[in-house]
Each structure stands twice: as C-alpha cells, then as structure tokens.
Amino acid sequence: MERCFKSLVGLWLTGLLLTISIPLAGCTRTAGTADADAAIEEESDAEAVSESAGTAASARKKNRRKAEGDVFPVVVLHTSLGELSIKLNVAKAPQTVNNFLHYVEVGHYNQTIFHQVDADYVALAGSYTADLVEKQGRYPIPNEADNGLKNLRGTIAMARSPKEIDSSTCQFFINLNDNPSLDHRGDSPDEFGYCVFGELIKGMEILDKLAKVGVHDTDDFEKLPIETVLIETAYRTK
C-alpha cells in the first residue's frame, strides 16, 4: 500500500466601377469591360490567396496548440479549497503522465481527499474517499524519476513504496517545499527517487492554504487533515 510513503491552460471588394458597353457583334466585349473583368479576376485571386493564407495560419496555430497540448496537457484539480491547475510533462515522463491521465479520465480522483499533509514537505492524495475508503489503483508503472525533473515546490510527483522502485499506481503528491531528498540519486530503491511529471501553473495560493491545514495522527494515517480537503473533480482542460 502506498501509504508507506508516509515517511515522506473574406475580405469582400466593394465599389468597383465597371465600364458598361454594348457588344458590337456576337459576344465581342469592349476593352473597358475586358479590363474590368480582368481586375475582378485579379482581385478574386488575391482574395483567394489571402483566404488560403489565413486558413493555413489558423491551421498552423491550431496544430501548434494541439502539439503543445499533447506534450504539456493541463489538468485541474477542483478542490474544496480552490483550483489547482497542473501542467504535465509528456516529454519527460510519458508513461507517468499517461497513467495519471487515465485516472483523471475515468474519474478515479473525483471525491478523493488529501490524506496526508506535511506543511514543510508534501501533500499526498489519490487513493482515499472522505470516508477513508481506499480506491484501488491498477497495475504499477515504471519509475521515471531519472528524467531530470526535480522535486521543487509546486511540482507533482508519484508516490510509491520506499522499498520498491516501480510500485506507483494512483497516489501522487504535490511538493510543498523543495525536496531534493526525493530526487533521483542512484539505482537503489532508497536513492532512485520519486518521479516528477508536472508542475503547478495556477493556484499557488491554494497550495499555501493546503500547507496550513490542521492535521492529526490516527491509527491508520499520519498528518491527516482534521477538516477534509476534497478533490471534488479532476479534469483535463488541454
């Protein structure tokens, strides 16, 4: 059980004056009419080019946003204290982010709580309901703690058993302080570290509120908030 971690975002043309003339024979047009028609055709071509360029620019912008969303998806944790917006890093922690997004998309984190808050350390969440009933996670994932990301204040990382490197499932924590002791330092279980896979981009004041909640110890939990801090919903915005 991961509780052992306790040790721890057309232009339309107007006003074009056409030269009007009477055809001489059959379909013959005057030079003025021909010039006017040519002008209309030229303007239409320019219009089409402009529209095409605008469409292409719009497509590029849309594709850029999509690419950024693929690499840095954003998830909001709507809590009883306020909203925490978290930018995830697919490039650095692809398996961890995909795992976290799975739990978000299936609603696993809805109506769960922060069940351990250490003001100068971390806030742990992801497994328990307000009634302290555990929601089981799926299979463990590989630990990507060696991705170069650090456990700095406002980052989000996966919880795991201190004795098993690849034991993370659904529990995660948010760093309430800089925690270099949780970073990757070696290949043994106690040095491999805890995988950082995103960072807070909005709601730092909510994180500060979270760090200040009153806590107490129970038979099963250390530093359990006295007043429940609920993740009402978790959803992806980008």
N, C-alpha and C positions, 0 to 999 in steps of 0.2 A: 504494500500500500504506500502511495506516495506521501502519506502523512509523515513518513520518516524524514521528510525534508525539513521537519520542524527544527532540525539542527540549523537549520537555517531560519486617413479630401474627391428686271432687265432694264438694265437701262433702256428706256423707251425713247426714240427720237421724236421730237415734235416740231411743228412749224416749218417743215421742209417744203419750199415753194416749188412746185413742178411747173415746167413750161408746157402749156397746153397748145396743141396744134392739130389741124385737120389732116389726116392722111391723104396723100396725093393719089396714090394708086395702090390698090390692094392693101397690103399690110405695111407699106412704107412709113417709117417714123421720121420726124424732123430731128435735126442734130440736137436741138434743145431737149427734146423728150428722151433721146438716147442718153444724153449726158446726165439727165436727172435720174433715169433708171440705173445708170452705172453708179451714180452717187448713192442711191438707195442700197444697191447691192453691196457696195464697198462698206457702207455703214453697217449693214446686216452682218457682213463677215467680221467686222471689228467687234460688233456686239457679241457674236458667237464666240469669238476668241476670248473676249473679256469674261463672258459667262463660263466658258470652259476653264479659264484660269482660276476664276473664283471657285468653281466646283472642285478643281484639283487642290487648291489651297485648303478648302474646307475638308476635303478627304484626308489630306496630309495631317491637318490639325486633329481630326478625329482619330486617325490611326496612331498619331503620337500619344494622344490621351489614352488610347487603348493599350498601347505598348507600355506606357508608364503604369497603367492600372494593373497590367499583367506582372510587372516587375515589382511595383510598390502598391499592392492593394491596401485599402484602408478599411479598418473595422472599427465600429463604435460599440463601446460597452456603455449602455444606458443604465446607470446605477441609481440607487436611492439617494446618493449624494450629488449626482450630476453626470455629465457625459465625459467619457474618456475616448478620444479619437487616436487610434494607433495605426501608424504606417508600418506595414510588414515588408520584409526584405526577401523576395524570392531568390534573387541572385546569390545571396549569401547563405540562405537556409531554405532551399527549395522543399525538401521533404518535411521539414518542421512547419513551414508556412502552409503547405497543402494539408497537412494533418490538422492544424489549427482551424483552417477554413472549413474543413469537413465538419468539425464540431460546431462551428458557427452556423453553417448552412442547415444542419439537421436540428438545430435548436437546443443542442446539448447544454449550452451555457445559460440559457434562459431560466430565470428563477433559481439561480445558484448564488452562493454567497462568497465573500472573502472570509475564509475560515481561520486565517492566521495573519495577524498584522503586527509586525515588529517595527516600531516607529523609526528606528535608525538602520533598518535592514531591508526587509521585503514585505510585500503584501501578497499572500498566497490565495489562489482561488481555482475554480474549475471542476470541483467534484461533488460538493455538498449542497443540499437544499437548505432552506431556512429551518427545517425540522431536523437538520443534521443527518439526513438520509443520504448515503453515498450513491452517486450516479456512476455506474461502471463505465470505464473507458474501453476502447477497443485495443487492438494489439500494440505493443510497444514499437517505437520508431528508432531509427539510428540517431545517435547523438552527433549533432553538427556543431558542437561547441568550439571546434578548432577552425571556425570560419573567420576569425579575426575580429569579430564584434565583441565589444566589452560590456560587462555588467555595470553600466553607468546609470545614474539617477534618471528615471523616466523610461528606461528600456524594459522590454518584456522578454521573458525567458521561460524555458520549460523546466518544470520541477521533475525530479527523478529520485530514485533511491541512491543514497550516497555509496552504496556497495555495488551497484550495477550501472555501468556506463550507458547502456542502451535500454533504459527502462521507462522513458517518458511516454505517457499516454495522453491524458486530457488536462492534467493540472498544470497551471502556469503561475508565474509570479511577476510582479512589477517591482523593479528596484526603487526603493525609497531613498537610497543613498548610493554613492559609488561603492561598488563591492568587488574590488579586484580579487578577493579570495575566491570568488565564484567563477573566475575566468579560466580558460584552458591553460594549463601549465605543463602538462605531461600526459602520459598514456595510461597511468594507473587510475582506478576508479576515484580515488580521493584527489587527483590532480587534473582529471580530464575536463572538469568544469561543467557549467550549465549553459545550454545553447541560447544565446540571444538571437531573436528573429524579428525584432521590430522596435519601434520607439514611439513614445507619446508625442503627438504633434498638436494636440489641443486638450486642455483640461488639466494643466499642471496644478491649478488652484484646487481642483477636485482631488488630485493626488495628495496635496498637502492636507486637505481635510481628512482624507483616509488615514494618513500617517498619524493623525492626532486623536483618533477614536479611542475611547476607553476599552481596555481588554481585560480578560481574566483567564485563569487556567482552570480547566476542568479535568475530569478523569481521562478523557479521550483527546482533548485539544489543548495546546498551549497558545496563549495570546489570542484567544477567541474574542472578537468584538462583543462587548456587552449589549450594544444595540446593533441589530443585524444590518450589515451593509450588503444589500441585494443587487445582483446583476439582473435587472428586470428583463432586458433583452440584449442580445448581441447580434449585430447585423453588419453586412458588408455594404459600403457606400461607393466603392470604386474598384 
